[in-house]
Amino acid sequence: MFRVGLISDTHGLLRPAAVDFLRGCQRIIHAGDIGGPAILDALAAIAPLTAVRGNNDRDAGSAHLPETATLALGAVRLYVLHDLKALAVDPGAEGIHVVVSGHSHKPLVEERAGVLYVNPGSAGRRRFKLPIGVGELLIDGREVMPRIVELDG
């Protein structure tokens, strides 16, 4: 079983509860709006990190981040981007099994046409009345079990 931690929209705030949740992951994915290199450094100290640039990541420390990332974890291919509305590929046609996004601050787990879409929500400052959350993917062969966890704000 391979455990992938999902986090997004930290906006410069890495909550201790999020760090606790991500401990023990074999990989962490940050889906953008990071808020500075210190967040990336802290996450990379926990597990190998894949991060994409969000619409608010405009500082020099974020310039090296890609807008999208594709990675293979065993038999499962993932595509990461910040804003799902900017998805410019057909995931199914590209052999993508899971699309990970952020931006909306709204947690989402949904399957469409055989592709799993996951947004862990926002782990940073609360926006409106949306929950504070993180997520994980448990990968076993070709099976992917997603989970979103609400953190105390």
ROSE-4610 file (N, C-alpha, C; in Angstrom, 1 decimal, always signed):
// ROSE-4610
residu = [M/M/M/F/F/F/R/R/R/V/V/V/G/G/G/L/L/L/I/I/I/S/S/S/D/D/D/T/T/T/H/H/H/G/G/G/L/L/L/L/L/L/R/R/R/P/P/P/A/A/A/A/A/A/V/V/V/D/D/D/F/F/F/L/L/L/R/R/R/G/G/G/C/C/C/Q/Q/Q/R/R/R/I/I/I/I/I/I/H/H/H/A/A/A/G/G/G/D/D/D/I/I/I/G/G/G/G/G/G/P/P/P/A/A/A/I/I/I/L/L/L/D/D/D/A/A/A/L/L/L/A/A/A/A/A/A/I/I/I/A/A/A/P/P/P/L/L/L/T/T/T/A/A/A/V/V/V/R/R/R/G/G/G/N/N/N/N/N/N/D/D/D/R/R/R/D/D/D/A/A/A/G/G/G/S/S/S/A/A/A/H/H/H/L/L/L/P/P/P/E/E/E/T/T/T/A/A/A/T/T/T/L/L/L/A/A/A/L/L/L/G/G/G/A/A/A/V/V/V/R/R/R/L/L/L/Y/Y/Y/V/V/V/L/L/L/H/H/H/D/D/D/L/L/L/K/K/K/A/A/A/L/L/L/A/A/A/V/V/V/D/D/D/P/P/P/G/G/G/A/A/A/E/E/E/G/G/G/I/I/I/H/H/H/V/V/V/V/V/V/V/V/V/S/S/S/G/G/G/H/H/H/S/S/S/H/H/H/K/K/K/P/P/P/L/L/L/V/V/V/E/E/E/E/E/E/R/R/R/A/A/A/G/G/G/V/V/V/L/L/L/Y/Y/Y/V/V/V/N/N/N/P/P/P/G/G/G/S/S/S/A/A/A/G/G/G/R/R/R/R/R/R/R/R/R/F/F/F/K/K/K/L/L/L/P/P/P/I/I/I/G/G/G/V/V/V/G/G/G/E/E/E/L/L/L/L/L/L/I/I/I/D/D/D/G/G/G/R/R/R/E/E/E/V/V/V/M/M/M/P/P/P/R/R/R/I/I/I/V/V/V/E/E/E/L/L/L/D/D/D/G/G/G]
num = [1/1/1/2/2/2/3/3/3/4/4/4/5/5/5/6/6/6/7/7/7/8/8/8/9/9/9/10/10/10/11/11/11/12/12/12/13/13/13/14/14/14/15/15/15/16/16/16/17/17/17/18/18/18/19/19/19/20/20/20/21/21/21/22/22/22/23/23/23/24/24/24/25/25/25/26/26/26/27/27/27/28/28/28/29/29/29/30/30/30/31/31/31/32/32/32/33/33/33/34/34/34/35/35/35/36/36/36/37/37/37/38/38/38/39/39/39/40/40/40/41/41/41/42/42/42/43/43/43/44/44/44/45/45/45/46/46/46/47/47/47/48/48/48/49/49/49/50/50/50/51/51/51/52/52/52/53/53/53/54/54/54/55/55/55/56/56/56/57/57/57/58/58/58/59/59/59/60/60/60/61/61/61/62/62/62/63/63/63/64/64/64/65/65/65/66/66/66/67/67/67/68/68/68/69/69/69/70/70/70/71/71/71/72/72/72/73/73/73/74/74/74/75/75/75/76/76/76/77/77/77/78/78/78/79/79/79/80/80/80/81/81/81/82/82/82/83/83/83/84/84/84/85/85/85/86/86/86/87/87/87/88/88/88/89/89/89/90/90/90/91/91/91/92/92/92/93/93/93/94/94/94/95/95/95/96/96/96/97/97/97/98/98/98/99/99/99/100/100/100/101/101/101/102/102/102/103/103/103/104/104/104/105/105/105/106/106/106/107/107/107/108/108/108/109/109/109/110/110/110/111/111/111/112/112/112/113/113/113/114/114/114/115/115/115/116/116/116/117/117/117/118/118/118/119/119/119/120/120/120/121/121/121/122/122/122/123/123/123/124/124/124/125/125/125/126/126/126/127/127/127/128/128/128/129/129/129/130/130/130/131/131/131/132/132/132/133/133/133/134/134/134/135/135/135/136/136/136/137/137/137/138/138/138/139/139/139/140/140/140/141/141/141/142/142/142/143/143/143/144/144/144/145/145/145/146/146/146/147/147/147/148/148/148/149/149/149/150/150/150/151/151/151/152/152/152/153/153/153]
x = [+0.9/+0.0/+0.9/+0.6/+1.4/+0.5/+1.0/+0.2/+0.7/-0.2/+0.1/-0.7/+0.0/-0.7/-1.0/-2.2/-2.7/-2.9/-2.4/-2.6/-2.7/-3.4/-3.5/-3.9/-3.7/-4.1/-3.7/-2.4/-1.9/-1.7/-1.5/-1.4/-0.4/+0.7/+1.7/+1.5/+0.4/+0.1/+0.1/+1.1/+1.2/+0.8/-0.4/-0.9/-0.3/+0.0/+0.6/-0.3/-1.6/-2.4/-2.3/-2.0/-1.7/-0.4/+0.6/+1.9/+1.7/+1.0/+0.8/+0.1/-0.9/-1.6/-0.7/+0.2/+1.0/+2.2/+2.6/+3.7/+3.3/+4.3/+4.1/+3.7/+3.5/+3.2/+4.5/+4.4/+5.5/+5.7/+4.7/+4.8/+3.8/+4.1/+3.1/+2.9/+1.7/+1.4/+0.7/+1.3/+0.7/+0.2/-1.1/-1.8/-1.9/-0.9/-0.8/-1.4/-1.1/-1.3/-0.6/+0.7/+1.6/+1.9/+2.4/+2.6/+4.1/+5.0/+6.4/+7.2/+8.5/+9.4/+9.5/+9.2/+9.2/+8.2/+7.1/+6.1/+6.6/+7.2/+7.7/+8.9/+9.7/+10.8/+10.3/+9.3/+8.7/+8.1/+7.3/+6.7/+7.7/+8.8/+9.8/+10.6/+10.6/+11.3/+10.5/+9.2/+8.4/+8.5/+8.4/+8.4/+8.7/+9.1/+9.3/+8.0/+8.3/+7.2/+7.1/+5.8/+5.4/+4.5/+4.9/+4.1/+3.9/+2.8/+2.5/+2.2/+2.4/+2.2/+0.7/+0.2/-1.2/-1.2/-2.4/-2.6/-2.1/-1.9/-1.3/+0.2/+0.8/+2.2/+3.0/+3.2/+3.8/+5.2/+5.6/+6.9/+8.1/+9.3/+10.4/+10.7/+10.3/+10.5/+9.6/+8.6/+7.6/+7.8/+8.7/+8.9/+9.3/+10.0/+10.5/+9.4/+8.3/+7.3/+6.5/+6.2/+5.4/+3.9/+3.2/+1.7/+1.0/+1.6/+1.0/+2.1/+1.8/+2.7/+2.0/+2.7/+2.2/+3.2/+2.7/+3.6/+2.9/+3.8/+3.3/+3.8/+2.8/+3.1/+2.7/+3.6/+3.3/+2.5/+1.3/+0.5/-0.5/-0.4/-1.4/-0.7/-1.4/-0.9/-1.7/-1.0/-1.7/-1.3/-2.3/-2.1/-2.5/-1.6/-1.8/-1.8/-2.8/-2.9/-3.6/-3.5/-4.1/-5.6/-6.0/-7.4/-8.0/-8.9/-9.5/-10.1/-10.6/-11.1/-10.1/-8.8/-7.7/-7.2/-7.9/-7.6/-7.6/-6.5/-6.4/-6.1/-6.2/-6.0/-7.2/-7.4/-8.4/-7.7/-8.0/-7.3/-7.4/-8.6/-8.9/-8.1/-8.1/-7.3/-5.8/-5.4/-3.9/-3.5/-4.4/-4.1/-3.9/-4.5/-4.5/-5.6/-5.3/-6.2/-6.8/-6.0/-6.4/-5.9/-6.9/-6.6/-6.7/-5.6/-5.5/-5.5/-6.4/-6.5/-6.7/-6.7/-6.9/-7.8/-7.5/-8.0/-9.4/-10.4/-11.7/-11.9/-10.9/-11.0/-12.1/-12.8/-13.9/-13.4/-13.5/-13.1/-13.9/-13.3/-14.0/-13.4/-14.3/-13.9/-15.0/-14.6/-15.7/-15.0/-15.8/-15.3/-16.1/-15.4/-16.0/-15.4/-16.1/-15.7/-14.4/-14.5/-13.4/-12.1/-12.2/-11.1/-11.5/-10.7/-10.9/-10.4/-11.3/-10.9/-10.9/-9.8/-9.7/-9.2/-9.9/-9.4/-9.4/-8.3/-8.3/-8.9/-9.2/-9.7/-8.6/-8.8/-7.8/-7.2/-5.9/-5.3/-4.8/-5.0/-4.5/-5.6/-5.7/-6.7/-8.1/-9.0/-10.4/-10.9/-11.7/-12.3/-13.8/-14.5/-16.0/-16.2/-17.1/-17.4/-16.9/-16.0/-15.5/-14.6/-14.6/-13.8/-12.3/-11.5/-10.0/-9.7/-9.0/-8.8/-7.5/-7.2/-6.1/-6.7/-5.9/-6.4/-5.3/-5.7/-4.7/-5.3/-4.4/-4.7/-4.0/-4.7/-4.1/-4.1/-2.9/-2.8/-2.3/-3.1/-2.7/-2.9/-1.8/-1.8/-2.5/-3.6/-4.4/-5.6/-5.8/-6.8/-6.4/-7.3/-7.0/-8.1/-7.8/-8.8/-8.5/-9.4/-9.2/-9.9/-9.3/-10.0/-9.6/-10.6/-10.5/-10.7/-9.8/-9.9/-10.1/-11.1/-11.3/-10.5/-9.7/-8.9/-9.7/-9.4/-10.0/-9.4/-10.2/-9.7/-9.2]
y = [-1.2/+0.0/+1.2/+2.1/+3.4/+4.5/+5.4/+6.5/+7.8/+8.5/+9.8/+10.9/+11.9/+13.0/+14.1/+14.6/+15.7/+17.0/+18.1/+19.4/+20.4/+21.5/+22.6/+23.9/+25.0/+26.3/+26.6/+26.4/+26.7/+28.2/+28.9/+30.4/+30.9/+30.2/+30.6/+30.1/+29.3/+28.7/+27.2/+26.6/+25.2/+24.8/+24.3/+24.0/+22.7/+22.8/+21.6/+20.3/+20.4/+19.3/+18.7/+19.6/+19.1/+18.3/+18.9/+18.2/+16.8/+16.8/+15.5/+14.5/+14.9/+14.1/+13.5/+14.4/+14.0/+13.1/+13.1/+12.2/+10.7/+10.0/+8.6/+8.4/+9.5/+9.4/+9.1/+8.3/+8.0/+9.1/+10.0/+11.1/+12.1/+13.4/+14.5/+15.2/+15.6/+16.5/+17.7/+18.9/+20.2/+20.8/+21.0/+21.5/+23.0/+23.7/+25.1/+26.1/+27.4/+28.4/+28.1/+27.9/+27.5/+28.6/+29.7/+30.8/+30.9/+30.4/+30.5/+29.3/+29.4/+28.2/+27.5/+28.2/+27.5/+26.4/+26.5/+25.5/+24.3/+24.5/+23.4/+22.7/+23.5/+22.9/+22.0/+22.4/+21.6/+20.4/+20.5/+19.3/+18.3/+18.8/+17.9/+17.2/+17.8/+17.1/+15.9/+15.8/+14.7/+13.6/+13.9/+12.9/+13.6/+12.8/+13.4/+14.2/+15.4/+16.3/+16.6/+16.7/+17.2/+18.4/+19.5/+20.7/+21.5/+22.1/+22.9/+24.3/+25.3/+26.7/+27.0/+27.8/+28.2/+29.7/+30.2/+31.5/+32.6/+32.3/+33.3/+33.1/+32.1/+31.8/+32.6/+33.9/+34.8/+35.3/+34.9/+35.3/+34.6/+35.1/+34.5/+33.1/+32.8/+31.4/+30.4/+30.8/+29.9/+29.8/+30.6/+30.7/+29.3/+28.5/+27.2/+26.2/+26.4/+25.4/+25.3/+24.1/+23.9/+24.2/+24.5/+24.7/+23.4/+22.3/+21.0/+20.0/+18.8/+17.7/+16.4/+15.5/+14.2/+13.2/+12.3/+11.3/+10.0/+9.0/+7.6/+7.0/+6.5/+5.8/+4.4/+3.5/+2.2/+2.1/+1.5/+1.4/+2.5/+3.5/+4.6/+5.9/+6.6/+7.8/+9.0/+10.0/+11.2/+12.4/+13.3/+14.6/+15.7/+16.6/+17.6/+19.0/+19.8/+21.2/+22.0/+23.3/+24.1/+24.2/+24.7/+25.1/+24.1/+23.3/+22.2/+22.8/+24.1/+24.7/+24.9/+24.8/+25.0/+23.7/+22.6/+21.3/+21.3/+21.1/+21.2/+19.9/+18.8/+17.5/+16.6/+15.6/+14.6/+13.5/+13.5/+12.6/+11.1/+10.7/+9.3/+8.9/+9.8/+9.6/+9.6/+10.3/+10.3/+9.2/+8.4/+7.3/+7.7/+8.9/+9.4/+8.7/+8.3/+7.6/+8.6/+9.6/+10.5/+11.9/+12.9/+14.3/+14.9/+15.6/+16.2/+17.7/+18.5/+19.9/+20.6/+21.9/+22.8/+23.9/+25.1/+26.4/+26.7/+25.9/+26.2/+26.2/+25.6/+25.5/+24.5/+23.9/+22.9/+21.5/+20.7/+19.3/+18.6/+17.7/+17.0/+15.6/+14.6/+13.3/+12.9/+12.7/+12.4/+11.6/+10.6/+9.9/+10.3/+10.6/+11.0/+10.2/+9.4/+8.7/+7.8/+7.2/+6.3/+7.0/+8.3/+9.1/+9.7/+9.5/+10.0/+11.4/+12.4/+13.8/+14.0/+14.5/+14.8/+16.2/+16.9/+18.2/+18.1/+18.2/+18.1/+19.3/+20.3/+21.5/+22.4/+23.3/+24.3/+23.9/+23.9/+23.6/+24.9/+26.0/+27.3/+28.0/+29.3/+30.1/+29.8/+29.9/+29.6/+30.6/+30.1/+31.0/+30.8/+31.8/+31.7/+30.7/+29.8/+28.8/+27.4/+27.4/+26.1/+25.4/+24.1/+23.4/+23.5/+23.3/+23.2/+21.7/+21.4/+19.9/+19.6/+18.3/+17.7/+16.3/+15.6/+14.4/+13.4/+12.2/+11.1/+10.2/+9.6/+8.5/+7.3/+6.2/+4.9/+4.1/+3.8/+3.1/+1.7/+0.8/-0.7/-1.3/-1.4/-1.8/-0.8/-1.1/-0.2/+0.4/+0.0/+0.5/+1.7/+2.8/+4.0/+4.3/+4.5/+4.8/+6.2/+7.2/+8.6/+8.8/+9.8/+10.2/+11.6/+12.4/+13.8/+13.9/+14.6/+14.7/+16.2/+16.5/+17.9/+18.1/+19.2/+19.6/+20.6/+20.6/+21.7/+23.0/+24.0/+25.3/+26.1]
z = [+0.0/+0.0/+0.0/-0.9/-1.1/-0.6/+0.3/+0.8/+0.3/-0.4/-1.0/-0.3/+0.3/+1.0/+0.0/+0.2/-0.7/+0.2/-0.3/+0.4/-0.7/-0.4/-1.4/-0.6/-1.3/-0.8/+0.6/+0.9/+2.2/+2.4/+1.3/+1.3/+2.4/+2.6/+3.6/+5.0/+5.2/+6.5/+6.5/+7.1/+7.2/+8.7/+8.8/+10.1/+10.7/+12.0/+12.6/+12.4/+12.4/+12.2/+10.8/+9.8/+8.4/+8.4/+9.1/+9.1/+9.8/+10.9/+11.6/+10.6/+9.9/+9.0/+7.9/+7.4/+6.3/+6.7/+7.9/+8.4/+8.0/+7.5/+7.1/+5.7/+5.0/+3.5/+2.8/+1.7/+0.8/-0.2/-0.4/-1.4/-0.9/-1.2/-0.9/-2.2/-2.4/-3.6/-3.1/-3.5/-3.1/-4.4/-4.4/-5.7/-5.8/-5.3/-5.6/-4.6/-4.8/-3.8/-2.5/-2.7/-1.6/-0.6/-1.1/-0.2/+0.3/-0.4/+0.0/+0.1/-0.1/-0.1/+1.2/+2.3/+3.6/+3.7/+3.1/+3.1/+2.3/+1.1/+0.3/+1.1/+1.7/+2.5/+3.6/+4.3/+5.4/+4.9/+3.8/+3.2/+2.7/+2.0/+1.5/+2.6/+3.8/+4.9/+5.4/+5.0/+5.4/+4.4/+3.1/+2.0/+0.7/-0.3/-1.6/-2.0/-2.6/-2.9/-4.4/-4.8/-6.1/-5.9/-6.4/-6.2/-7.5/-7.7/-8.9/-8.4/-9.3/-9.0/-9.1/-8.1/-8.1/-8.6/-8.8/-9.3/-8.4/-7.1/-6.1/-5.9/-6.6/-6.4/-7.4/-7.1/-8.1/-7.7/-6.5/-6.0/-6.7/-6.6/-7.2/-6.8/-5.5/-5.0/-5.6/-6.3/-7.0/-8.5/-9.0/-10.5/-11.1/-10.3/-10.8/-10.9/-10.2/-10.1/-11.4/-11.9/-13.1/-12.8/-13.9/-13.8/-13.6/-14.2/-14.1/-13.9/-13.4/-13.2/-13.5/-14.1/-14.3/-13.6/-12.8/-12.2/-12.2/-12.2/-12.1/-10.8/-10.1/-8.8/-9.0/-9.3/-9.6/-10.9/-10.9/-12.0/-12.2/-11.3/-11.3/-11.8/-12.8/-13.3/-12.7/-12.2/-11.7/-12.5/-12.5/-13.2/-12.1/-11.9/-10.9/-11.5/-11.1/-11.6/-10.5/-10.5/-9.4/-9.7/-10.8/-11.1/-12.1/-11.7/-12.5/-13.8/-13.7/-14.9/-16.0/-15.6/-16.6/-17.2/-16.9/-17.4/-18.9/-19.6/-21.0/-21.7/-20.9/-21.5/-21.2/-22.0/-21.8/-20.9/-19.6/-18.7/-19.2/-19.5/-19.9/-21.2/-22.1/-23.4/-23.1/-22.1/-21.8/-20.8/-20.4/-19.5/-18.1/-17.7/-16.4/-15.6/-14.4/-13.5/-12.5/-12.0/-11.0/-11.3/-11.2/-11.4/-10.0/-9.6/-8.3/-8.5/-7.9/-8.1/-6.7/-6.8/-5.6/-6.0/-5.6/-6.1/-5.5/-5.5/-5.1/-3.6/-2.9/-1.4/-1.0/-2.0/-1.7/-1.9/-0.8/-1.0/-2.0/-2.8/-3.8/-4.0/-4.1/-4.6/-5.5/-6.8/-7.8/-8.9/-9.4/-10.6/-11.8/-12.8/-14.1/-15.2/-15.9/-17.1/-16.8/-15.6/-15.2/-14.6/-14.5/-13.9/-12.5/-11.6/-10.2/-10.1/-9.7/-9.4/-7.9/-7.4/-6.0/-5.7/-4.9/-4.4/-2.9/-2.2/-0.8/+0.0/-0.7/-0.1/+0.3/+1.2/+1.6/+3.0/+3.1/+4.4/+5.0/+4.4/+4.9/+5.7/+5.5/+6.2/+5.6/+6.6/+6.2/+5.2/+4.2/+3.3/+3.4/+3.7/+3.9/+5.0/+4.8/+5.8/+5.3/+4.3/+3.8/+4.8/+4.8/+5.8/+5.5/+6.5/+6.4/+6.3/+5.2/+5.0/+4.3/+4.3/+3.6/+3.1/+2.3/+1.8/+1.6/+1.2/+0.9/-0.1/-0.8/-1.8/-1.3/-1.1/-0.7/-2.0/-2.5/-3.8/-3.5/-4.1/-4.0/-5.4/-6.1/-7.5/-8.3/-8.9/-9.7/-8.9/-7.7/-6.9/-6.2/-6.2/-5.5/-4.6/-3.3/-2.3/-1.8/-2.2/-1.7/-0.4/+0.4/+1.6/+1.9/+2.3/+2.7/+4.2/+4.8/+6.3/+6.6/+7.4/+7.9/+9.1/+9.1/+10.2/+11.1/+12.4/+13.2/+12.8/+12.6/+12.2/+13.3]
